[in-house]
Amino acid sequence: MDAKTQKSELTRAAIVGAALDLAAAEGLESITLQAVADRVGLSKSGVFSRAGSREALQKAVIEEFGRRFLADVFVPAMQHPKGLPRLQEIVRRWIARTRDVEAFTGCIYTAGAFELDDREGELRDLLHSEITRWRAALRRTVIQSIEAGHLPADTPPDQLVGEIYSMIMGLLHDVRFLRDPQAVSRTEASWARLVKSYLPSPA
């Protein structure tokens, strides 16, 4: 990559990062080319030439959030054995990211879902696809836990995924809105009880 191309890529990354910060603070609809230009010290046309239209920039924000989220939560967990150890690590990292990142910046997946739930269009479709893809990855990990014998054969994957998702959304509410310092420890306890509820009772 030559110096000019590298500089262009770095500038685009800065634009998307600024737009992501804006969306996290004020919502996806707050993203405008001018608002982002003001944040990064470029002209509106300079932002457009590197990131495209407003909708293209909104889409780039959703994709970048997903990339960062997976890099923090899912990718490192792949180093753990398939099954419950991997699922445990995913949830542990998800709780930690919610505490360390989303508690301060908000969550594009959660806030965006509420923001776009009653709208139609490509932006909603993209966010829906990203969230669905993440839930499918969780579901695969639950199924692998069943196949490995770590969870009973009659474990309903969709039910467990829904419970995990609801648990994390509750954590986000409590750490971000209530600013409850006990929220993380309660969520960790809830997860431990949830896992235990799926395991067979000792003979």
C-alpha positions in Angstrom: 0.0 0.0 0.0 1.5 3.3 -1.1 1.6 6.3 1.2 -1.3 8.1 -0.5 -3.5 5.1 -0.3 -2.6 4.5 3.3 -3.4 8.1 4.3 -6.7 7.8 2.5 -7.6 4.6 4.4 -6.5 6.2 7.7 -8.7 9.2 7.0 -11.7 7.0 6.2 -11.1 5.1 9.4 -11.1 8.3 11.3 -14.4 9.4 9.6 -16.1 6.1 10.4 -14.8 6.2 14.0 -16.1 9.7 14.5 -19.5 8.7 13.0 -19.6 5.7 15.3 -19.0 7.9 18.3 -21.7 10.3 17.2 -24.2 7.4 16.7 -23.3 5.9 20.1 -24.0 9.2 21.8 -27.0 10.4 19.8 -28.3 7.6 17.5 -27.8 6.5 13.9 -30.1 9.2 12.7 -27.8 11.9 14.2 -25.1 11.0 11.6 -24.8 13.7 8.9 -21.8 14.4 6.6 -21.5 17.9 8.1 -21.6 16.7 11.7 -18.9 14.2 11.0 -16.9 16.7 9.0 -16.9 19.0 12.0 -15.6 16.3 14.3 -12.7 15.3 12.1 -11.8 18.7 10.7 -12.6 18.0 7.1 -15.0 19.6 4.6 -18.4 18.0 4.0 -17.2 17.2 0.4 -14.0 15.7 1.9 -16.1 13.3 4.0 -18.3 12.4 1.0 -15.4 11.6 -1.2 -14.0 9.1 1.3 -17.2 7.7 2.9 -19.9 8.3 0.4 -23.5 9.3 1.2 -25.0 9.7 4.6 -26.7 6.3 4.3 -23.4 4.7 3.2 -21.7 6.2 6.3 -24.5 5.0 8.6 -24.0 1.5 7.1 -20.3 1.7 7.6 -20.9 2.6 11.3 -23.0 -0.5 11.8 -20.4 -2.7 10.1 -17.5 -1.2 12.1 -19.4 -1.6 15.4 -19.9 -5.3 14.5 -16.3 -5.7 13.6 -15.1 -4.3 16.9 -17.7 -6.2 18.9 -16.7 -9.6 17.3 -13.0 -8.8 17.8 -13.6 -8.2 21.5 -16.2 -10.9 22.2 -16.3 -13.7 19.7 -12.9 -14.1 18.0 -10.8 -14.5 21.2 -13.3 -17.1 22.5 -12.6 -19.3 19.5 -9.3 -20.2 21.2 -11.3 -22.1 23.8 -12.5 -25.7 23.2 -15.8 -26.1 21.4 -18.8 -26.4 23.7 -19.5 -24.9 27.1 -16.0 -23.6 27.7 -16.3 -21.5 24.5 -19.9 -20.4 25.4 -18.7 -19.4 28.9 -15.9 -17.3 27.4 -18.2 -15.6 25.0 -20.6 -14.6 27.8 -17.7 -13.6 30.1 -16.3 -11.3 27.4 -19.7 -9.9 26.5 -20.3 -9.0 30.1 -16.8 -7.4 30.3 -17.3 -5.4 27.1 -20.7 -4.2 28.3 -19.1 -3.0 31.5 -16.0 -1.5 29.9 -17.3 -0.1 26.6 -21.0 0.0 26.1 -21.6 1.3 29.7 -19.9 4.5 28.5 -20.6 4.7 24.8 -23.9 2.9 24.3 -24.5 -0.1 22.1 -25.3 0.3 18.4 -27.0 -3.1 18.3 -29.4 -2.3 21.1 -30.0 1.4 20.6 -30.1 1.0 16.9 -32.7 -1.8 17.2 -35.0 0.5 19.2 -34.3 3.4 16.9 -35.1 1.5 13.7 -37.6 -1.0 14.9 -40.6 0.7 13.3 -38.8 1.8 10.1 -38.2 0.0 6.8 -35.2 0.3 4.5 -31.7 -0.8 3.9 -30.3 0.6 7.1 -32.8 -1.5 9.2 -32.1 -4.5 7.0 -28.4 -4.2 7.6 -28.7 -3.9 11.4 -31.2 -6.8 11.4 -28.7 -8.9 9.4 -25.8 -8.1 11.7 -27.8 -8.9 14.9 -29.2 -12.0 13.4 -25.8 -13.2 12.4 -24.5 -12.7 15.9 -27.4 -14.6 17.4 -26.8 -17.4 14.9 -23.2 -17.6 16.1 -24.4 -17.8 19.6 -26.9 -20.5 18.6 -24.1 -22.6 16.9 -22.0 -22.4 20.1 -25.0 -23.7 22.1 -25.5 -26.5 19.7 -21.8 -27.4 19.9 -22.2 -27.5 23.7 -25.0 -30.0 23.2 -23.1 -32.1 20.7 -20.1 -32.1 23.1 -22.3 -33.4 25.9 -21.8 -30.4 28.0 -25.5 -29.5 27.9 -28.4 -32.0 27.8 -29.6 -33.2 24.4 -33.0 -31.6 25.0 -31.6 -28.1 25.6 -33.6 -25.6 23.4 -30.9 -23.5 21.6 -33.2 -20.6 20.7 -34.5 -20.4 24.3 -31.0 -20.2 25.8 -29.8 -17.7 23.2 -32.8 -15.5 24.0 -32.1 -15.7 27.7 -28.5 -14.8 27.2 -29.5 -11.8 25.0 -32.1 -10.6 27.5 -29.6 -10.9 30.4 -27.1 -8.7 28.5 -29.7 -6.1 27.6 -30.7 -5.9 31.3 -27.0 -5.5 32.2 -26.7 -2.6 29.7 -29.7 -0.9 31.1 -28.5 -1.2 34.7 -24.8 -0.1 34.1 -25.6 2.6 31.6 -28.9 4.1 32.8 -29.1 3.2 36.4 -25.3 3.3 36.8 -25.6 0.5 39.3 -22.2 -0.7 40.5 -23.6 -4.1 41.4 -25.0 -4.8 38.0 -22.1 -6.8 36.7 -21.8 -9.1 39.7 -25.6 -9.7 39.6 -25.3 -10.6 35.9 -22.4 -12.9 36.5 -24.5 -14.6 39.2 -27.5 -14.8 36.9 -25.4 -16.4 34.2 -24.1 -19.0 36.6 -27.6 -19.9 37.7 -28.8 -20.0 34.1 -26.1 -22.5 33.1 -26.8 -24.6 36.2 -30.6 -24.6 35.4 -29.8 -26.4 32.1 -27.5 -29.0 33.6 -28.9 -32.3 34.7 -29.5 -32.7 38.4 -26.9 -34.8 40.3 -28.1 -38.4 40.7 
